Amino acid sequence: MYDELNEVHIKFSHQALDILNIALAFIMFGVSLGVKLVDFKGIWLYPKAAVAGLVSQYLALPLITVGLVALISPSPYLALGMVLVAACPGGNVSNFFTQLAGGNVALSVALSMISTFFAFLLTPLQMSIWGGLLPQTSQLLEEVDIAFWPMFKVIATIMLLPLLLGMGFAHIKPSWARVIRKPVRIASFAILLAIIGFGLSANLDVFAKYYHRVVYIVLVHNGLALISGLVIGIVTGIGSANTKTIAIETGIQNTGLGLILIFNFFEGNGAMAVMAAWWGIWHMISGMAFSFVGRKWRS
């Protein structure tokens, strides 16, 4: 069935895309300046909770996404946008929300780092697996010819490489890393916000005309992601702090990476971009609300 939203393309120049790629890589570099191997101790200290978190992120969320798409039958590119968001790694702001909610910060950092480090492998793999399960998205993936290796290289370049460089720099020059860590993070986020701001201002007509098409989808999709994390945590009996952490890690996604992939591989498709952009806005609201409510739950 024809849907005009599928034909809409976001106005975003190649120069702006290059800057966006550099900005995300710079953010990853800044984040990794404060990361040490000891930050992964959460996996060994809380193995049961870590496994539950990985299951929630990499199995429960994609299955929920596939089920929701099958249930509500959105237009093909909206469905593909949902699959892409679910395939992205967790967002770095999840660590802040976990602390605010009284969750397990060590576990949150470990899960975030694992999902970020392996995004170069898992994001294209999940796009292929879960997108291939749905008739409308599998056809689109064939039409746009999204090969595993090109996506692998893009994600490795803008996420994995800067993380490894930042960790290496912090290990070799720890005193320098401490000095530049905060300025680098502030500058990189400011650049990213400026790029997104310019991108939104250039496409306000698209977002104003079509945002209502994705509001309820993102609300339900994100809500189910948070709930699935809670359910998995409660069922596995890992305690309230770990349960809140897993819920937040599942409900907060790196939509910045999602937008970069949309511009790199889907020519700035409007349906996918509006989906990822609105998710990026909404998960900040839902994450903050969940954190304030969740901090009252202690077992």
Beta strands, then each sheet from edge to edge (+ up, - down):
end
